[in-house]
């Protein structure tokens, strides 16, 4: 079921990033095992990891700020 979401996302991601049929085909073969699904999943999980990292960093900053304010 998730494949139906990752395939078009992977296709759009590769075409926006490389903008050439030959480069897209090369990247798909070299990095994503000829699967747009893998490219879409890579993009999704990369964005998820970045958003989690930013959230944790923001939580740490808020905690430090509150600790300083409460002194």
C-alpha positions as a Markdown table, in Angstrom:
| # | Residue | x | y | z |
|---|---|---|---|---|
| 1 | Unk | 0.0 | 0.0 | 0.0 |
| 2 | Unk | 2.8 | 2.4 | 0.9 |
| 3 | Unk | 4.4 | 1.5 | -2.4 |
| 4 | Unk | 1.7 | 3.5 | -4.2 |
| 5 | Unk | 2.9 | 6.6 | -2.4 |
| 6 | Unk | 6.6 | 6.1 | -2.6 |
| 7 | Unk | 6.8 | 5.3 | -6.3 |
| 8 | Unk | 5.5 | 8.7 | -7.6 |
| 9 | Unk | 7.4 | 10.5 | -4.9 |
| 10 | Unk | 10.6 | 8.8 | -6.0 |
| 11 | Unk | 9.9 | 9.6 | -9.6 |
| 12 | Unk | 9.3 | 13.3 | -8.9 |
| 13 | Unk | 12.3 | 13.4 | -6.5 |
| 14 | Unk | 14.7 | 12.0 | -9.1 |
| 15 | Unk | 13.3 | 14.2 | -12.0 |
| 16 | Unk | 13.6 | 17.4 | -9.9 |
| 17 | Unk | 17.0 | 16.5 | -8.7 |
| 18 | Unk | 18.6 | 15.3 | -11.9 |
| 19 | Unk | 16.4 | 16.9 | -14.7 |
| 20 | Unk | 17.8 | 14.6 | -17.4 |
| 21 | Unk | 16.7 | 11.2 | -18.6 |
| 22 | Unk | 20.2 | 9.8 | -18.7 |
| 23 | Unk | 21.1 | 11.2 | -15.2 |
| 24 | Unk | 17.9 | 9.9 | -13.7 |
| 25 | Unk | 18.4 | 6.4 | -15.2 |
| 26 | Unk | 22.0 | 6.4 | -14.0 |
| 27 | Unk | 21.1 | 7.5 | -10.5 |
| 28 | Unk | 18.3 | 5.0 | -10.4 |
| 29 | Unk | 20.6 | 2.1 | -11.4 |
| 30 | Unk | 23.6 | 3.1 | -9.2 |
| 31 | Unk | 21.9 | 4.2 | -6.0 |
| 32 | Unk | 18.3 | 2.9 | -5.9 |
| 33 | Unk | 18.5 | -0.6 | -7.6 |
| 34 | Unk | 16.2 | 0.5 | -10.5 |
| 35 | Unk | 13.3 | 1.1 | -8.1 |
| 36 | Unk | 11.5 | 4.4 | -7.8 |
| 37 | Unk | 10.0 | 2.9 | -4.6 |
| 38 | Unk | 13.5 | 3.0 | -3.0 |
| 39 | Unk | 14.1 | 6.6 | -4.0 |
| 40 | Unk | 10.7 | 7.6 | -2.6 |
| 41 | Unk | 11.4 | 5.7 | 0.6 |
| 42 | Unk | 14.8 | 7.3 | 0.9 |
| 43 | Unk | 13.4 | 10.8 | 0.5 |
| 44 | Unk | 10.6 | 10.1 | 3.0 |
| 45 | Unk | 12.9 | 8.6 | 5.7 |
| 46 | Unk | 15.5 | 11.4 | 5.1 |
| 47 | Unk | 12.8 | 14.0 | 5.7 |
| 48 | Unk | 11.5 | 12.1 | 8.7 |
| 49 | Unk | 15.0 | 11.9 | 10.2 |
| 50 | Unk | 15.7 | 15.6 | 9.7 |
| 51 | Unk | 12.4 | 16.6 | 11.2 |
| 52 | Unk | 13.0 | 14.4 | 14.3 |
| 53 | Unk | 16.5 | 15.9 | 14.6 |
| 54 | Unk | 15.2 | 19.4 | 14.4 |
| 55 | Unk | 12.5 | 18.6 | 17.0 |
| 56 | Unk | 15.0 | 17.1 | 19.4 |
| 57 | Unk | 17.3 | 20.1 | 19.0 |
| 58 | Unk | 14.4 | 22.5 | 19.6 |
| 59 | Unk | 13.4 | 20.6 | 22.7 |
| 60 | Unk | 16.9 | 20.8 | 24.0 |
| 61 | Unk | 17.1 | 24.6 | 23.3 |
| 62 | Unk | 13.7 | 25.1 | 25.0 |
| 63 | Unk | 14.9 | 23.1 | 28.0 |
| 64 | Unk | 18.1 | 25.1 | 28.3 |
| 65 | Unk | 16.2 | 28.4 | 27.9 |
| 66 | Unk | 13.7 | 27.4 | 30.6 |
| 67 | Unk | 16.5 | 26.4 | 32.9 |
| 68 | Unk | 18.2 | 29.8 | 32.4 |
| 69 | Unk | 15.0 | 31.7 | 32.9 |
| 70 | Unk | 14.2 | 29.9 | 36.1 |
| 71 | Unk | 17.5 | 30.7 | 37.7 |
